[in-house]
């Protein structure tokens, strides 16, 4: 992808996701992920309805009229985006790949965090750690993250969620908001998820295509496994083949849901052809 085309794509995603974060998610994000506490800001004259417990008696005595202390939420938080860039993200039977939706969701979350003056970091992973961008603030930093989400070419093809979660646990020293964006075509990560969820506020966002739920009867079809690179002939006319395919999908889906529930982490799933906006809003509202 040349620079001009890349910048055009970045700009397009920025316009769409920034509008969402400004008008839809900003307030929801703020109320869902609150800061660490309250810090003293200033004193002002007492007004009817103020809590009498907030009266500053020293200032009140000095001026012979009531003054109250004003506190502000100490907001500064860190958001870490763990994004799966394995081969299976380059799948989609409609106009978009899973990767495209993951990029949009990640960008929306990043702009929502920026709006609240939080830091955002990025970890791209496949079956290895592909790229780590330490958390920073600001629009230019978010645009760099979006550029990497669009154009980064991973070395690995398969998925290792366990190693990604372990890596994030090691690099994040202070409590952070962690979003894991993937199709979660993996298992064996429950233990690592439990460890990171004990230290951080973790949410798994699972993106999938409706053709992964069930395969249609199309006879003998040549298929490419994006993660292994293997080409194979699949007899989709066979009921047992279609059943095994659907069962594999259900197993991964159940493992994802159970793992996040048992770990005390949040989770949501969105299909490529569904509105991830509604899914995210619904999730924020249940969390708020």
N, C-alpha and C positions, 0 to 999 in steps of 0.2 A: 504494500500500500504506500503510495507516495505521500509526501508531507501535506500537500494541498488537500488530498482526499481525506487524510487522517484528521486534519484540523476541521474540515467540514463535518465529519462524523462527530467529533468531540463537541462542536458547537451545537449540532442538532440535539445531541443527548443532553447537553447543558440546558438548552432552552426548555426542553420537555420536562426534565427532572427537577430543575430549579423552580419551575412554575408549580409543580406538585408539592415540593418541599415548602415553598413560601405560602401557598394558599391552602394546602390540605394537611401536611404532616408536621409543620413547625410547632404548632401548639400541642398536638398529640404527642410528639416526641418529647417536648419539654416536660409535660406532665407525667409521662411514662417513666422517663429516666431523670430523676431528680438529682440535684447536686449533693455535696457531702454534708452540708449543714448551713447555718445562718451566721453571717458576720455583721458586726455593728457598722452602720452606715452614717447616721447623723441623729440629731435631736430636732424636734419641731414642737410647736405649740399643741397642747392637748386639744382634741376635737371631740365633740359629743359622739359617743359610741366606741371610742378607743378603749382598749383593755387597760384597766387601772394598774395591772401588774407590770405594764411597760413604762410607767412613769419614772422619769429620772429625778429622784428626790434631791440630789445635789444641785442640779440646774434649777429645779423648781424653787428651792430655798433661796438661791442666789437672785433670781428675778422676781420672786414673790408671785409667780403664776405657774400653772402646771405645764410641764414639758414631758414629751414621751420619747423613748429611744426608738429609732427606726432601724430595722434589720433587713438585710438583703440575703437572698439565697446565694451561697457560695457554689457556683455552678460548675466550675471547670471540670469536665469529664474527658475521658479518652474513649473513642470508639475504635475498635479493631475489626476490620473486614477480612475474614478468611474466605478466599474465593477459589473454588475448584476449577482448574483450567485443564483437566484431563480430556482425553479424546471424546468421551461420551457427551461432553457439553456441546459438541458440534453436530448435534442431532436435532431434527425438527421436521415435521411433515407438513407444516404450514409455511407462512411467509418468514418465520423467524426460527433461529436455533435457540436451544436452552441458554447458550452463552449470551445471546442478545438480551434476554429477559434478566438474567443474572446481572449483566452490566447496568441495565436501567435501574434495577432495584438497588444495587450498590451505590450508584450515583445519587439516587433520591435520598438514601440514608445519609450519605456523606454531606449533601447540601443541607439536610435537616440538622445535622450536627454542627455544621459551620454557622448556620443561622443562630445557634445557641452558644457560639464561641467555644465549641469543644474541639479537641484534637482528633484527627483521623489518621489511622495507619492502615496499611494493606499487606496482607500475606497471600501470595499466589502459590498454590500447591497442586501437584499431580500425585505421582507416587514418590515424589521428592519435593523439597522446598525449592520453589522456582524463583521467587522474588520476595524480599521483605523491604517495605518502605516504612521507616519509623514514624510514629504519630506526630503530626504538626497541624497548625491552624492555617486557615486562609483559602481563598478561592483558587489561587494559582496552584496550591498543593492538591486541592480536589481535582483540578483539571489534569494534573500530572497522573493522578490515580486513574481517572477516566481514560487517559491515553494508554496507560499500561493495560487496562481491562480490554481495550479494543484491539491493540496491535501486538501484545506480548505473545511470543511463540514459545510454548513450553518444550522442554527436552523430554519429559516423561509423557506417557500416553495413558497409563492406568491410574488408579486412585488409591491413596493411603491416608485416610482421615486420621488414623491413630497418630501418625508422625506429625501431621499438621497441628493437631491439638496439643501434643507434647511440646512442640516448638513454641507455640503461642504461650503456653503455660510458663515456659522458661524465660521468654523475652518480656512478658508483661509483669512488671514489678508491683505496680499499684492496681487497685481494682479498676476494671474497665468494662465497657459494654462491648460484647463480642457477638458479631453476626457471622454465622457459618453459612455460606451460599453454595449449594451443590445439588446434584441430583441424588446424592447419597446411595449410589450403586456400589456399596461397600458394606462390610460388617466387621465385627471385632473391635469397634471403637468405643464401646460403652464405658469401659474402665477409664480411659483417657478423658472422656467427656465428663465423667463424674468428678475427676480431679479438677479440671478447669472450671466446672460449674460451681465448685466449692469456693473458688476464689473470685470469680467474675460473674457478671450478669450475661448469660449466654442464651442466644436464640438461634435455632436452626431454620433456615429457609430452603425448603426443598422445591426445586423446579423440575417439572416432568412434562412429557408429551403424551397425548392420549393414545398414541400407537404403542406406547410402552405398557399400557394396561392390558391390551389384548391385540393379537396379531390377526389380520383378516385372512380369509381363505383365498389365496392368490395362486395356489398351485406351487410349482417348484420355482423358488426365487433365490437369486444370488444376493447374499448379504455381507456387508463389511462390518467387522467388529472394530469400532473406532479405538478401543483401548489396546487391543492386541495387534491390530493391523491385519488380521486374518480374514481372507475371503472364504465364504462357505456357501454351499448349496443347501437351502432349507426347504423342506416339504411342508408348506403352510396348509396344504390340503389335509394333513394328518391331524386328527383331533387331539392325539396325545402330545404332539409337538406344540399345538396351540395352548393346550392346558399347561404344559411345563413352562412355557413362556410366561403365561399369566401368573402362574404360581410363583415363579422367580421374582416377578415384579411385586406381588403381594408380600412375599417374605421380606424383601428389602424395605418396603413401605412400613410394615409392622415393626421391623427392627428399629427403624428410624424413630417412629412414634414412641415405642416402649423405652428406648434408650434415653430420649430427651425427657420423658415423663419421670422415669426412675432417677434421673440425674438432677431433677429439680430445675431443668432448663425449659425455656419456652420453645415452641415450634409452630410452624405453619407450612402448608403445602400449597403451591399454586401451579396450575397447568398452563402451558404456553398460551393457549387460546382463552384463558380466563383473565379477569381484571386483577392484576396484582395490587392495584391501588385499593380496591375493596378489601382484599385479604389483609393487607398491611394495616389499614384503618381499623378493621375489625379486631386485629390482634392488639394494636395500641389501646383501643378502647377497653378491652378485657383486662389489660395490664394496668391502665391508668388509675 
